[in-house]
C-alpha cells in the first residue's frame, strides 16, 4: 500500500468513519456496513473565509446565461446499432459502463468496435481477464483489422494510468472493472472499495484528458451490475447486454445516458464471425406460422426512437388449482392480473378458473402500457381457441374503466406495421391517422367492448 495514502473504514449507511474495521457501526448500529476507503486529505483552513480552504483553482459561481452551450461532437464507432444506443456515437470524455452475463459477448462487441475505431484514431484495449494471445485469437477468428489496435494486459490502476498518460489514447476499453485494483487499498480486487476507487480514478482521467472510456462490468445472479451502486452514478452511460440462452440474438439496452435517450435498443446476432448487426429487428421477433394459431397477437411497441413489432403469445387452460396461475414473461405480472379483471368487469369475459400464461417472443421486455390491448386480444383468442385474423397488428393502453387510451407516436407505429405487410390495425380512437395509410385498414376503438367486437 502507498505510504502517502491513508485508509479508513466508512459506514455505507450513515457515512461515519472508523480507523479500523468492526462488525457493527458505532454511530448507527448497522451490521457489516464498514467498507475500506481512502481517506480524503484534510485541507488547511483559512480564517479569512470562515475556515474554508480556498485556492487559485477553486470553483467559480457563474450565471447560467453566461455559459455557452456547444453541440456535442459524436464519434461513430462503425457499428450503427451501438451508435444508436449511445445516442449517435461516442462523446469525447464520456464514460460508458456495459454489463451482461458471462459469455454473452461483451468483449466481442468491444473488440469489434475498437478494431473499427483504430483505423481512424488511437485506441487501446486493456484486459485484466484475458491474455494478449487470447484477444489476438478472437480478433483473427472474427477477421478484424488488428494492425493499429493496441493491447495492454494489466490490473493495477496506478500502472495503467501511468502508461495511458504517456500514450493518450482517444478511446480506451477496460475489461473489466472488477479485476482492477489500486495500491492505496489493501482489499482484494472486486471488493466494493476497490471497484469504487478504481472507477473514480479512471473517470477522473477520462474527464481531464477527453478520452472516451468503456468499462466492462460483471453482473450478479439477479442480473444487476456487481459492485457499489455508486458505480452507475459515476459514469455517463449504462448499457446492458442481454440475450436468451440458446438464442443467437443479443440486445444492447441503454438504461442511463447523459448524452442521448434512454431505453434505446440495439440488436445483434451472434455468428461464427462475431456480432452481426440486425437493421430490421421486427422481422426476427415475428413468428412466421405456417397456419394461423390461437393465442397470438402482434404488438407494435416502441424502444426509444425505434418502433418495433413483436409477437405476444397467450395460453389459457383449465386450472386444477384453487388459485389459478398467472405467469408473464416479458411483461409485468401484476398488470396481467389487472387486465384480466378489466376484461371480466367491462368485457363480460371471465377467466377466474383458468391458468393464464403470457410470453413475448424473442426475449424482449415490454414495459410500456401500449401492450395492454394486444395482451387482452391474445388471451381472448386463446380462450376461444380462435386465431386472430392474419395481418392484424394492434396497440393501446387499457384503463380500469374499460376505456382504450392513446399511446405516443401512433402514426409511426402504424407506418411500421404497414411496412411489414400488415393490412389491418386496431388502435385507440385518438391514435387514428388523419390521412389514410396505403394498404392498411385502421379500426379505431374507444372501449374494450368495441375492441372485442372488432376482433370478430
LOKEFI-699835 format. One record per residue (C-alpha): residue in one letter; x, y, z. Coordinates in steps of 0.25 Angstrom, whole numbers. Example, Ala and Ser with C-alpha at 12.3 -4.5 7.8 and 13.67 -1.06 7.14 Angstrom:
<nodes>
<'a'; <49; -18; 31>>;
<'s'; <55; -4; 29>>;
</nodes>
This chain:
<nodes>
<'x'; <0; 0; 0>>;
<'x'; <5; 14; -3>>;
<'x'; <11; 21; 9>>;
<'x'; <4; 34; 5>>;
<'x'; <-10; 29; 5>>;
<'x'; <-17; 27; 18>>;
<'x'; <-29; 17; 19>>;
<'x'; <-41; 18; 27>>;
<'x'; <-54; 10; 29>>;
<'x'; <-67; 17; 25>>;
<'x'; <-81; 13; 28>>;
<'x'; <-89; 11; 16>>;
<'x'; <-102; 14; 24>>;
<'x'; <-98; 27; 31>>;
<'x'; <-85; 31; 26>>;
<'x'; <-77; 30; 39>>;
<'x'; <-63; 27; 39>>;
<'x'; <-54; 18; 47>>;
<'x'; <-39; 15; 47>>;
<'x'; <-41; 0; 47>>;
<'x'; <-52; -10; 43>>;
<'x'; <-63; -14; 53>>;
<'x'; <-75; -23; 51>>;
<'x'; <-84; -12; 55>>;
<'x'; <-84; 3; 53>>;
<'x'; <-83; 10; 66>>;
<'x'; <-91; 22; 61>>;
<'x'; <-104; 16; 54>>;
<'x'; <-102; 2; 59>>;
<'x'; <-103; -5; 45>>;
<'x'; <-96; -18; 44>>;
<'x'; <-85; -21; 33>>;
<'x'; <-86; -7; 27>>;
<'x'; <-72; -3; 29>>;
<'x'; <-64; -2; 16>>;
<'x'; <-50; 1; 13>>;
<'x'; <-47; 14; 6>>;
<'x'; <-37; 25; 4>>;
<'x'; <-37; 36; 14>>;
<'x'; <-38; 50; 7>>;
<'x'; <-26; 59; 11>>;
<'x'; <-30; 70; 20>>;
<'x'; <-29; 84; 14>>;
<'x'; <-23; 95; 22>>;
<'x'; <-34; 105; 27>>;
<'x'; <-33; 119; 24>>;
<'x'; <-38; 128; 35>>;
<'x'; <-41; 139; 26>>;
<'x'; <-53; 131; 19>>;
<'x'; <-59; 126; 32>>;
<'x'; <-50; 113; 32>>;
<'x'; <-52; 110; 17>>;
<'x'; <-39; 106; 10>>;
<'x'; <-40; 114; -3>>;
<'x'; <-30; 113; -15>>;
<'x'; <-26; 118; -28>>;
<'x'; <-33; 107; -35>>;
<'x'; <-46; 108; -27>>;
<'x'; <-59; 107; -34>>;
<'x'; <-65; 120; -39>>;
<'x'; <-80; 123; -38>>;
<'x'; <-86; 127; -51>>;
<'x'; <-99; 131; -57>>;
<'x'; <-105; 120; -65>>;
<'x'; <-108; 131; -76>>;
<'x'; <-93; 133; -77>>;
<'x'; <-90; 118; -80>>;
<'x'; <-89; 116; -95>>;
<'x'; <-95; 103; -99>>;
<'x'; <-88; 95; -110>>;
<'x'; <-93; 84; -119>>;
<'x'; <-87; 70; -114>>;
<'x'; <-78; 64; -125>>;
<'x'; <-80; 50; -128>>;
<'x'; <-70; 39; -131>>;
<'x'; <-76; 28; -140>>;
<'x'; <-72; 14; -135>>;
<'x'; <-74; 7; -148>>;
<'x'; <-86; -1; -142>>;
<'x'; <-99; 6; -145>>;
<'x'; <-107; -2; -135>>;
<'x'; <-97; 2; -124>>;
<'x'; <-97; 17; -128>>;
<'x'; <-112; 16; -127>>;
<'x'; <-111; 12; -113>>;
<'x'; <-100; 22; -109>>;
<'x'; <-109; 33; -115>>;
<'x'; <-102; 35; -128>>;
<'x'; <-88; 31; -125>>;
<'x'; <-77; 33; -115>>;
<'x'; <-75; 46; -108>>;
<'x'; <-61; 52; -104>>;
<'x'; <-58; 49; -90>>;
<'x'; <-70; 41; -88>>;
<'x'; <-70; 28; -79>>;
<'x'; <-79; 16; -83>>;
<'x'; <-81; 4; -74>>;
<'x'; <-86; -8; -81>>;
<'x'; <-91; -21; -73>>;
<'x'; <-96; -34; -76>>;
<'x'; <-96; -49; -73>>;
<'x'; <-83; -57; -75>>;
<'x'; <-80; -61; -89>>;
<'x'; <-92; -52; -95>>;
<'x'; <-82; -45; -104>>;
<'x'; <-77; -32; -97>>;
<'x'; <-63; -34; -100>>;
<'x'; <-66; -38; -115>>;
<'x'; <-74; -25; -117>>;
<'x'; <-64; -16; -111>>;
<'x'; <-52; -23; -119>>;
<'x'; <-60; -21; -132>>;
<'x'; <-63; -6; -129>>;
<'x'; <-49; -3; -125>>;
<'x'; <-43; -10; -137>>;
<'x'; <-52; -1; -146>>;
<'x'; <-49; 11; -138>>;
<'x'; <-34; 8; -138>>;
<'x'; <-33; 11; -153>>;
<'x'; <-37; 26; -150>>;
<'x'; <-31; 29; -136>>;
<'x'; <-23; 24; -125>>;
<'x'; <-30; 12; -118>>;
<'x'; <-25; 4; -106>>;
<'x'; <-31; -9; -101>>;
<'x'; <-27; -12; -86>>;
<'x'; <-30; -26; -81>>;
<'x'; <-30; -31; -67>>;
<'x'; <-37; -45; -70>>;
<'x'; <-31; -50; -83>>;
<'x'; <-17; -50; -89>>;
<'x'; <-12; -43; -101>>;
<'x'; <-11; -57; -108>>;
<'x'; <-26; -60; -105>>;
<'x'; <-30; -46; -110>>;
<'x'; <-22; -48; -123>>;
<'x'; <-28; -61; -126>>;
<'x'; <-42; -55; -124>>;
<'x'; <-39; -44; -134>>;
<'x'; <-33; -53; -144>>;
<'x'; <-45; -62; -143>>;
<'x'; <-54; -51; -146>>;
<'x'; <-46; -45; -157>>;
<'x'; <-44; -32; -151>>;
<'x'; <-33; -22; -155>>;
<'x'; <-23; -22; -144>>;
<'x'; <-11; -14; -150>>;
<'x'; <-13; -2; -141>>;
<'x'; <-21; -8; -130>>;
<'x'; <-12; -8; -117>>;
<'x'; <-13; -17; -105>>;
<'x'; <-9; -16; -90>>;
<'x'; <-11; -27; -80>>;
<'x'; <-10; -20; -66>>;
<'x'; <-19; -20; -54>>;
<'x'; <-12; -9; -45>>;
<'x'; <-19; 5; -47>>;
<'x'; <-6; 13; -44>>;
<'x'; <2; 6; -55>>;
<'x'; <-10; 7; -65>>;
<'x'; <-11; 22; -62>>;
<'x'; <4; 24; -64>>;
<'x'; <4; 17; -77>>;
<'x'; <-8; 23; -83>>;
<'x'; <-4; 37; -78>>;
<'x'; <8; 36; -88>>;
<'x'; <1; 29; -99>>;
<'x'; <-12; 37; -98>>;
<'x'; <-22; 28; -106>>;
<'x'; <-34; 35; -111>>;
<'x'; <-43; 22; -108>>;
<'x'; <-40; 13; -96>>;
<'x'; <-46; 0; -92>>;
<'x'; <-44; -6; -79>>;
<'x'; <-49; -21; -77>>;
<'x'; <-53; -22; -66>>;
<'x'; <-54; -12; -55>>;
<'x'; <-56; -24; -45>>;
<'x'; <-42; -29; -48>>;
<'x'; <-35; -15; -45>>;
<'x'; <-28; -11; -32>>;
<'x'; <-22; 1; -26>>;
<'x'; <-9; 0; -18>>;
<'x'; <-15; 10; -8>>;
<'x'; <-25; 0; -3>>;
<'x'; <-22; -14; 4>>;
<'x'; <-35; -21; 0>>;
<'x'; <-36; -31; -11>>;
<'x'; <-39; -27; -26>>;
<'x'; <-54; -27; -28>>;
<'x'; <-58; -22; -14>>;
<'x'; <-67; -10; -12>>;
<'x'; <-56; -1; -8>>;
<'x'; <-46; -5; -20>>;
<'x'; <-57; -4; -30>>;
<'x'; <-61; 10; -25>>;
<'x'; <-47; 15; -24>>;
<'x'; <-42; 9; -37>>;
<'x'; <-54; 15; -45>>;
<'x'; <-53; 28; -39>>;
<'x'; <-38; 30; -43>>;
<'x'; <-41; 25; -57>>;
<'x'; <-53; 34; -59>>;
<'x'; <-45; 46; -54>>;
<'x'; <-34; 43; -64>>;
<'x'; <-45; 42; -75>>;
<'x'; <-51; 55; -72>>;
<'x'; <-38; 62; -71>>;
<'x'; <-32; 57; -84>>;
<'x'; <-44; 56; -92>>;
<'x'; <-42; 40; -94>>;
<'x'; <-55; 32; -98>>;
<'x'; <-55; 21; -88>>;
<'x'; <-62; 8; -88>>;
<'x'; <-63; 0; -75>>;
<'x'; <-68; -15; -75>>;
<'x'; <-75; -19; -62>>;
<'x'; <-79; -32; -57>>;
<'x'; <-94; -35; -53>>;
<'x'; <-99; -43; -41>>;
<'x'; <-108; -55; -42>>;
<'x'; <-120; -45; -40>>;
<'x'; <-115; -38; -53>>;
<'x'; <-111; -25; -46>>;
<'x'; <-97; -19; -48>>;
<'x'; <-88; -25; -38>>;
<'x'; <-81; -15; -28>>;
<'x'; <-86; -2; -22>>;
<'x'; <-98; 5; -27>>;
<'x'; <-90; 18; -28>>;
<'x'; <-82; 12; -40>>;
<'x'; <-95; 14; -49>>;
<'x'; <-96; 29; -44>>;
<'x'; <-81; 32; -47>>;
<'x'; <-82; 28; -62>>;
<'x'; <-89; 35; -73>>;
<'x'; <-96; 23; -80>>;
<'x'; <-100; 10; -74>>;
<'x'; <-103; -1; -85>>;
<'x'; <-108; -15; -82>>;
<'x'; <-104; -26; -92>>;
<'x'; <-116; -37; -91>>;
<'x'; <-119; -50; -98>>;
<'x'; <-127; -62; -96>>;
<'x'; <-119; -75; -95>>;
<'x'; <-120; -83; -107>>;
<'x'; <-123; -71; -116>>;
<'x'; <-113; -65; -125>>;
<'x'; <-119; -51; -123>>;
<'x'; <-113; -41; -114>>;
<'x'; <-120; -28; -109>>;
<'x'; <-112; -15; -104>>;
<'x'; <-121; -7; -96>>;
<'x'; <-118; 7; -90>>;
<'x'; <-122; 9; -76>>;
<'x'; <-115; 23; -74>>;
<'x'; <-110; 32; -84>>;
<'x'; <-106; 47; -81>>;
<'x'; <-103; 49; -96>>;
<'x'; <-116; 43; -102>>;
<'x'; <-129; 36; -100>>;
<'x'; <-131; 24; -90>>;
<'x'; <-138; 11; -93>>;
<'x'; <-131; 11; -107>>;
<'x'; <-129; -3; -113>>;
<'x'; <-118; -9; -121>>;
<'x'; <-120; -23; -127>>;
<'x'; <-109; -32; -131>>;
<'x'; <-108; -46; -136>>;
<'x'; <-96; -55; -131>>;
<'x'; <-90; -63; -142>>;
<'x'; <-77; -70; -144>>;
<'x'; <-71; -58; -150>>;
<'x'; <-75; -49; -138>>;
<'x'; <-87; -40; -135>>;
<'x'; <-95; -36; -147>>;
<'x'; <-104; -24; -147>>;
<'x'; <-119; -26; -149>>;
<'x'; <-124; -14; -156>>;
<'x'; <-139; -19; -157>>;
<'x'; <-141; -25; -143>>;
<'x'; <-156; -26; -145>>;
<'x'; <-154; -38; -155>>;
<'x'; <-147; -46; -144>>;
<'x'; <-157; -44; -134>>;
<'x'; <-169; -48; -142>>;
<'x'; <-172; -63; -143>>;
<'x'; <-176; -68; -157>>;
<'x'; <-186; -79; -154>>;
<'x'; <-190; -88; -166>>;
<'x'; <-204; -86; -162>>;
<'x'; <-211; -77; -152>>;
<'x'; <-211; -81; -138>>;
<'x'; <-219; -77; -126>>;
<'x'; <-214; -68; -115>>;
<'x'; <-204; -60; -123>>;
<'x'; <-205; -45; -126>>;
<'x'; <-195; -35; -132>>;
<'x'; <-192; -23; -123>>;
<'x'; <-186; -10; -129>>;
<'x'; <-177; -5; -118>>;
<'x'; <-166; 5; -117>>;
<'x'; <-152; 4; -112>>;
<'x'; <-146; 18; -111>>;
<'x'; <-147; 24; -124>>;
<'x'; <-150; 11; -132>>;
<'x'; <-164; 5; -134>>;
<'x'; <-163; -10; -132>>;
<'x'; <-173; -21; -136>>;
<'x'; <-173; -33; -126>>;
<'x'; <-182; -45; -124>>;
<'x'; <-190; -46; -111>>;
<'x'; <-194; -61; -108>>;
<'x'; <-204; -65; -98>>;
<'x'; <-209; -79; -93>>;
<'x'; <-222; -80; -86>>;
<'x'; <-224; -94; -80>>;
<'x'; <-234; -100; -69>>;
<'x'; <-227; -99; -56>>;
<'x'; <-227; -111; -46>>;
<'x'; <-223; -101; -35>>;
<'x'; <-231; -93; -25>>;
<'x'; <-223; -81; -29>>;
<'x'; <-221; -81; -44>>;
<'x'; <-207; -77; -48>>;
<'x'; <-203; -64; -55>>;
<'x'; <-190; -65; -62>>;
<'x'; <-184; -54; -70>>;
<'x'; <-170; -54; -77>>;
<'x'; <-166; -41; -83>>;
<'x'; <-178; -33; -77>>;
<'x'; <-181; -29; -63>>;
<'x'; <-189; -40; -56>>;
<'x'; <-198; -30; -47>>;
<'x'; <-202; -23; -60>>;
<'x'; <-207; -36; -66>>;
<'x'; <-216; -39; -54>>;
<'x'; <-221; -25; -55>>;
<'x'; <-224; -26; -70>>;
<'x'; <-232; -39; -67>>;
<'x'; <-240; -32; -56>>;
<'x'; <-244; -21; -66>>;
<'x'; <-247; -31; -77>>;
<'x'; <-257; -38; -67>>;
<'x'; <-263; -25; -62>>;
<'x'; <-265; -18; -75>>;
<'x'; <-264; -29; -86>>;
<'x'; <-272; -39; -79>>;
<'x'; <-262; -50; -81>>;
<'x'; <-257; -57; -68>>;
<'x'; <-244; -66; -67>>;
<'x'; <-244; -67; -52>>;
<'x'; <-244; -82; -53>>;
<'x'; <-233; -83; -64>>;
<'x'; <-218; -83; -63>>;
<'x'; <-213; -71; -72>>;
<'x'; <-198; -72; -78>>;
<'x'; <-193; -60; -85>>;
<'x'; <-180; -59; -93>>;
<'x'; <-173; -48; -102>>;
<'x'; <-166; -55; -113>>;
<'x'; <-151; -53; -115>>;
<'x'; <-148; -50; -100>>;
<'x'; <-152; -35; -102>>;
<'x'; <-157; -28; -89>>;
<'x'; <-168; -19; -92>>;
<'x'; <-171; -8; -81>>;
<'x'; <-180; 2; -88>>;
<'x'; <-195; 1; -86>>;
<'x'; <-197; 0; -101>>;
<'x'; <-197; -15; -99>>;
<'x'; <-210; -15; -91>>;
<'x'; <-219; -17; -103>>;
<'x'; <-211; -28; -110>>;
<'x'; <-210; -36; -97>>;
<'x'; <-225; -36; -96>>;
<'x'; <-227; -40; -110>>;
<'x'; <-217; -51; -109>>;
<'x'; <-224; -56; -96>>;
<'x'; <-237; -55; -103>>;
<'x'; <-232; -63; -115>>;
<'x'; <-226; -74; -107>>;
<'x'; <-239; -75; -98>>;
<'x'; <-248; -76; -110>>;
<'x'; <-238; -85; -118>>;
<'x'; <-240; -76; -130>>;
<'x'; <-228; -70; -137>>;
<'x'; <-226; -55; -138>>;
<'x'; <-229; -51; -153>>;
<'x'; <-216; -51; -161>>;
<'x'; <-209; -38; -164>>;
<'x'; <-215; -31; -151>>;
<'x'; <-206; -22; -142>>;
<'x'; <-210; -14; -130>>;
<'x'; <-206; -5; -119>>;
<'x'; <-213; 3; -108>>;
<'x'; <-214; 5; -93>>;
<'x'; <-226; -1; -85>>;
<'x'; <-231; 7; -73>>;
<'x'; <-238; 2; -61>>;
<'x'; <-251; 8; -66>>;
<'x'; <-250; -1; -79>>;
<'x'; <-246; 11; -88>>;
<'x'; <-235; 10; -99>>;
<'x'; <-225; 21; -96>>;
<'x'; <-216; 26; -107>>;
<'x'; <-201; 24; -107>>;
<'x'; <-189; 33; -112>>;
<'x'; <-185; 32; -127>>;
<'x'; <-197; 25; -132>>;
<'x'; <-194; 30; -146>>;
<'x'; <-180; 24; -147>>;
<'x'; <-185; 11; -141>>;
<'x'; <-196; 9; -152>>;
<'x'; <-185; 12; -163>>;
<'x'; <-176; 2; -157>>;
<'x'; <-188; -8; -157>>;
<'x'; <-191; -5; -172>>;
<'x'; <-176; -6; -176>>;
<'x'; <-176; -21; -171>>;
<'x'; <-189; -24; -179>>;
<'x'; <-200; -23; -168>>;
<'x'; <-213; -20; -175>>;
<'x'; <-222; -17; -162>>;
<'x'; <-219; -10; -149>>;
<'x'; <-228; -8; -136>>;
<'x'; <-223; 5; -129>>;
<'x'; <-229; 15; -119>>;
<'x'; <-238; 25; -125>>;
<'x'; <-229; 37; -122>>;
<'x'; <-218; 30; -130>>;
<'x'; <-226; 28; -143>>;
<'x'; <-218; 35; -154>>;
<'x'; <-223; 48; -160>>;
<'x'; <-220; 43; -174>>;
<'x'; <-221; 28; -179>>;
<'x'; <-209; 19; -179>>;
<'x'; <-207; 12; -192>>;
<'x'; <-211; -3; -191>>;
<'x'; <-215; -2; -176>>;
<'x'; <-229; -2; -171>>;
<'x'; <-229; 5; -157>>;
<'x'; <-240; 1; -147>>;
<'x'; <-241; 12; -136>>;
<'x'; <-248; 7; -123>>;
<'x'; <-250; 15; -110>>;
<'x'; <-256; 4; -101>>;
<'x'; <-251; -11; -98>>;
<'x'; <-265; -16; -104>>;
<'x'; <-262; -9; -117>>;
<'x'; <-248; -16; -118>>;
<'x'; <-254; -30; -115>>;
<'x'; <-265; -27; -126>>;
<'x'; <-255; -23; -136>>;
<'x'; <-247; -35; -133>>;
<'x'; <-259; -43; -139>>;
</nodes>
